[in-house]
């Protein structure tokens, strides 16, 4: 035999606490001081130790740059040495009496960095280059021209 069970809300009409015990309990966000980190002021004693030991608890920290950050594609001397034959084939570099003339921006690079050793004579134009990379190219009788 199946008996219909009374709904909970009908049984709790007039029951002041609706089964949550004391009148204080089950009130809402105000009962716990708010939501998130709210209520961690002078009287939020339970949370004070976590505030004391975390210097980044309050306030904003650091800064965010406005606008897009430029993406600089860099190439090392080592990689440049490896891809030079490919650049010559594709016409992105010219062999002028043993001197390899090349515009790195046409090859998709904006910066030259110094990792690796120079075995060829390069005449390079590029937007950025590390000072060490420029020294290495010049030591091998080449030159680096920085674009404005």
N, C-alpha and C positions, 0 to 999 in steps of 0.2 A: 504494500500500500504506500503510495507516494503522498507525502504531505507538502503543502506549499509552505515555503519558509518566508517569514515576514522580512521585509526589506530592513536594512540596517538603519536607514534614515528615519523610518517611521518609529523604530524603537528608541531612537535617540532624541526625539522631539521632547523638549523640556529638560533633557539631561544636559546640564550646563556645560560640562567639560567634554561631552561626546566621547568618552572613553579614553581621554588622554591624561587622566589623573588630576593633578593640581591645576588651579586656574591659571597659574603662570605659564604652564607648558604649552607647546604647539601654537604659539601665537603668530609667528611670522618673522620676517627679517629683523624687525625691531627687537625681538627677544635676544638675538645674538649680536646686536650692535650694528646691523646692516649687512651688506653683502661684500664679499671679497676682503679687502684689507680695512674696511670701514670699522670704526670703533677701536682702533689701536692707539688711542690718544693717551691722556694722563692716566685714565682709570682702567685701560685694557691690560690688567696685570698679567694675565696668562701669556700674552704675546710679547711682553717686554723683553725677555731674554733673546728672542729671535731677532728683535730690532737692534739690541745692543751689539750683537755679534755680526751684523750684516751692515757694512758701511754704505751699501748701495740701496738701502731700504727706502729712503725718502728722496724725493727730488728727481730732476732729469739729469741724465749723464751723457756726456759726449755731444756730438753735433752730427747733423745729417747734411751732406752737401746738397745744394739745390741744383736741379738740372741733370742732364745725362752725363755720365762719366765717359771720357773718351777711351775708346778701345785702341790700344797701341799694339800692333803686331810686331814682335821683334824677331830678329834672326841673328844667330851667332856666326862668327867667322868660320867655325867648324862646319856648320850646316851650309853656309854659303859656298865653301870649298866643294862640298859634296854635290850641290845642285847646279854649280856653274855650267857643266856640260849640257844639262837639260835647258838652262836659260839660254845658252848659245843656240841650241837647236830651235827653240821656240821664237827666237828673234828678240828676246827681252834684253839680251846682252850682246855687245859687239866685241870681236877680237881685233884690235887695232895694233898690229905689229907686236904681238906678245902682251899688250896691255888690254885688260878686259874692262871695257867701259859699260857701266850699268847704272840704271836708275831703279833703286830698290822699291820705290812706290809703285812703279809699273808692275813689279813682280808681286805686289801685295804686302810689302813690309814697310813699317814706318821707323823702325829703330834698329841700329846695328850694335850688338854687344860683343864683348871681347873673348869669349870662350873659344879656344882653338888656336891653331897656328896658321900663318899666312904662307902659302907656297907659290902663289901667283902674284902678278902686279895688277892691282885693281885701281880703277878710277871710278869712285862711287859717289852718287848724289843721293842723299837721304835726309829726312826731316830731323831725326835725332840720332846721336851716336855717343856711346860712352867714350870717355877720354882715353881709356886704355885701348879700345878698339881702334881709335884714330892713330894712336902711337904705333900699334902693330902694323897697320896698313902703310903708314909713312915709313916705318923701318924697312919695309919690303919694297921701297921706292914707288909706292902708290900714293894716292891722295883721296881724301874724303871731303866732299862739299856739302855743307849743311844748308838745307832749303829753309827759307823764312817761314 
